[in-house]
Amino acid sequence: MFIRTSIIASATLALLASVAQVEAHSWADCVDWRPKDPQNPGFRDSDGECFGWARQYPMDKTPFAALDSSSPSRHYQQDHIANPVPCSNRRAGVEPGADETRQDPISKAYGGKFGAQPRVKAGDTMCVRWPAKNHAAKNEREKFVRINMPLELLDKDPDQKTFSNSTIATIPFKNCHGVESNPDAAPCGGCFPIPANLQTGNYVVQWRWELNEGEFYASCWDLAVTGTDPTAPGGNQTAPLPPPTPLGRSTSVFGNLAKNI
């Protein structure tokens, strides 16, 4: 009887572990990752430093791998409809996520208990990183991350159709380090150019990943751009943006989970 009970218990634990792995999903971690070697960017903690995060990204000491099981979850699976809510509002979605709606003023979503707002000069290159979450194995088909960014200064978030028509970069999801040894928390990422000839201001950006056909996950942030073109659409805002505020804490997001990858 004891042996039978032990076998059943072991099988149950194995099933739960399998379900947990299958259900693991990703999100944009650092959205302003600055690698030490821009010519050969890496995404481990030792390869660079994070200077900006998505909206209302928590700066507490919650382990990185737990952010998809914390409350509210950091990952947001959109509804399977033609024009879903683009940025999580904690209500919509097959799997509602943390609040990533636009704040008024925008600065309310950054600093203090939240991560710093990402900043860039028009025409420069930015890098973003995310966790593998058990979806970057060699035998899995490649899934792509799309960086969507309308090139106008907007006073509210656009709908998903507008985001989807504003893709500025497509990045392979499986560009990761150490998947074999740590498939859940392996750091992944990619870099892309910010369009030139933009005016100074806050542009909304969306990280959107299609895990399975029609199954999308999204993260949103406000990108503070120092512009180069005073004639670009969006008004005459050419004054440089102020420098970022020091965080007063480590900028490492993966922490101990990725140190040995």
C-alpha positions in Angstrom: 0.0 0.0 0.0 2.8 2.4 0.9 4.6 1.6 -2.4 1.5 2.2 -4.4 0.8 5.5 -2.6 4.3 6.6 -3.2 4.1 5.8 -6.9 0.8 7.7 -7.2 2.3 10.7 -5.4 5.4 10.7 -7.5 3.3 10.5 -10.7 1.2 13.4 -9.5 4.2 15.6 -8.8 5.7 14.8 -12.2 2.4 15.7 -13.9 2.2 19.0 -12.0 5.8 19.8 -12.9 5.1 19.0 -16.5 2.0 21.3 -16.5 3.9 24.1 -14.8 6.6 23.9 -17.5 4.1 23.8 -20.4 2.2 26.8 -18.9 5.3 28.9 -18.4 5.1 32.1 -20.6 7.3 35.0 -21.2 7.2 38.8 -21.1 9.5 41.7 -21.7 12.0 41.9 -18.8 14.5 44.7 -19.4 13.4 47.0 -22.3 16.6 49.2 -22.3 19.4 46.6 -22.0 22.8 48.0 -22.7 25.4 45.3 -23.5 29.1 45.8 -22.6 29.9 44.7 -26.2 27.4 46.3 -28.6 29.0 44.5 -31.5 28.3 41.1 -29.9 25.5 41.7 -27.4 24.9 39.2 -24.6 22.0 39.0 -22.3 23.3 37.5 -19.1 23.7 39.7 -16.1 27.5 39.7 -16.7 27.0 40.9 -20.3 25.4 44.3 -19.6 23.1 46.4 -17.5 19.4 47.3 -17.5 18.4 51.0 -17.7 14.7 50.8 -18.4 11.7 48.6 -17.8 8.1 48.2 -19.0 5.3 50.2 -17.3 4.9 49.7 -13.5 7.6 47.0 -13.5 8.2 45.9 -9.8 11.6 46.7 -8.4 11.2 44.5 -5.3 13.2 41.3 -4.7 10.7 38.9 -6.1 12.7 36.2 -7.9 12.6 36.7 -11.7 11.3 33.2 -12.4 8.3 33.9 -10.1 7.0 36.9 -11.9 4.7 34.8 -14.0 3.1 33.1 -11.0 3.0 36.2 -8.7 -0.1 38.2 -8.3 -0.6 40.1 -10.5 1.3 38.0 -13.1 3.8 39.8 -15.2 2.9 37.9 -18.4 -0.3 38.9 -20.2 -1.9 36.6 -22.8 -4.3 38.6 -25.0 -7.8 37.5 -25.9 -8.0 35.4 -29.0 -9.8 38.0 -31.0 -8.9 40.3 -34.0 -8.3 43.4 -31.9 -7.5 42.6 -28.3 -6.6 45.0 -25.6 -3.0 45.8 -26.5 -1.6 46.6 -23.0 -2.7 44.7 -19.9 -5.3 46.4 -17.8 -5.5 43.5 -15.2 -9.0 42.5 -16.5 -8.8 41.7 -20.2 -7.1 38.6 -21.6 -7.1 34.8 -21.5 -4.4 35.4 -18.8 -4.7 38.9 -17.4 -1.4 40.5 -16.4 -0.1 43.3 -14.3 -1.4 46.9 -15.0 0.5 48.2 -18.0 -2.0 50.9 -19.1 -0.8 54.4 -19.9 -0.6 56.6 -16.8 -1.3 60.3 -16.5 1.3 61.7 -16.2 3.4 59.0 -17.9 6.0 59.4 -15.1 3.6 57.7 -12.6 4.5 54.3 -14.2 8.3 54.7 -13.5 10.6 55.3 -10.6 10.3 54.6 -6.9 8.9 51.1 -6.5 8.8 50.8 -10.3 11.7 50.5 -12.8 13.1 53.5 -14.6 11.6 54.7 -17.9 13.6 53.7 -21.0 15.4 56.5 -23.0 17.1 56.6 -26.3 18.2 59.0 -29.0 16.4 58.7 -32.4 18.5 56.6 -34.8 20.3 54.7 -32.0 20.1 51.0 -31.3 18.1 49.5 -28.4 18.2 46.0 -26.9 15.4 44.1 -25.1 15.7 40.9 -23.1 13.2 38.3 -21.8 13.2 34.9 -20.0 13.1 31.7 -22.1 10.3 30.2 -19.8 10.8 26.7 -21.3 10.1 27.8 -24.8 13.6 28.0 -26.4 14.6 24.3 -26.7 16.4 23.2 -29.8 13.5 21.0 -30.8 10.9 23.8 -30.6 10.0 25.8 -33.7 11.3 29.4 -33.7 8.7 31.9 -32.4 9.3 35.6 -33.1 9.0 38.7 -31.0 7.7 41.8 -32.8 8.6 45.3 -31.6 5.6 47.5 -32.4 6.1 51.3 -32.3 3.8 53.9 -33.9 6.0 56.8 -35.1 3.7 59.5 -33.7 3.4 61.2 -30.4 0.1 59.9 -29.1 -2.0 61.1 -26.1 -3.4 57.6 -25.5 -2.5 54.0 -26.4 -3.4 52.9 -29.9 -5.5 49.7 -30.5 -3.8 46.4 -31.3 -4.5 46.8 -35.0 -2.5 50.0 -35.0 0.3 48.4 -33.1 0.4 45.5 -35.5 0.7 47.8 -38.4 3.6 49.6 -36.8 6.2 46.9 -36.5 9.8 48.3 -36.5 11.6 45.0 -35.7 11.2 41.2 -35.7 13.5 39.3 -33.3 14.0 35.5 -32.9 12.6 34.5 -29.5 15.2 31.7 -29.1 18.2 34.0 -29.0 19.1 32.8 -25.5 22.0 31.8 -23.2 22.2 28.5 -21.3 18.8 27.0 -22.2 20.1 23.5 -21.7 21.1 24.1 -18.0 18.3 26.5 -17.1 15.4 26.3 -19.6 13.0 28.4 -17.4 15.2 31.4 -16.5 17.7 31.4 -19.4 18.1 35.1 -20.5 17.2 35.9 -24.2 17.1 39.1 -26.2 17.7 41.0 -29.3 18.6 44.5 -30.5 17.0 46.8 -33.1 17.4 50.3 -34.4 15.1 53.1 -33.4 13.8 55.0 -36.4 15.7 58.3 -37.1 14.0 61.6 -37.9 11.7 61.4 -34.8 10.8 64.4 -32.6 11.5 64.5 -28.9 8.8 63.0 -26.8 7.3 59.8 -25.4 6.5 57.0 -27.9 4.5 53.9 -26.9 6.2 50.6 -27.7 4.9 47.1 -27.5 6.8 43.8 -27.2 4.5 41.1 -28.7 5.3 37.4 -28.9 3.3 34.7 -30.6 3.8 31.4 -28.8 1.3 29.3 -30.8 -0.8 30.4 -33.7 -3.1 33.1 -32.5 -1.7 33.0 -28.9 0.0 36.3 -28.2 1.7 37.8 -25.1 2.4 41.5 -24.8 4.3 44.0 -22.7 4.1 47.8 -23.1 6.3 50.8 -22.2 6.8 54.5 -22.9 10.0 55.2 -24.7 11.4 58.7 -24.1 13.1 59.7 -27.3 15.5 62.6 -27.8 14.6 63.6 -31.4 16.6 64.7 -34.3 14.0 66.1 -36.7 11.9 69.2 -35.7 9.7 68.8 -38.8 8.6 65.2 -37.9 5.0 64.6 -37.1 3.9 65.1 -33.5 4.5 68.8 -32.7 7.5 71.0 -32.1 9.2 69.3 -29.2 12.9 69.4 -29.8 14.3 70.1 -26.3 16.4 67.2 -25.0 14.9 64.9 -22.3 16.3 65.0 -18.8 18.8 62.3 -17.8 17.4 59.2 -16.1 17.0 59.2 -12.3 19.4 56.8 -10.5 17.5 53.7 -9.2 19.3 53.3 -5.9 19.2 49.5 -6.3 20.8 46.8 -8.4 19.7 46.8 -12.0 20.1 43.0 -12.2 16.7 41.4 -12.9 17.7 37.8 -13.4 19.7 37.8 -10.1 20.9 34.4 -8.8 18.8 32.4 -11.3 21.0 33.4 -14.2 24.4 33.9 -12.6 25.6 30.4 -13.5 24.1 30.2 -17.0 
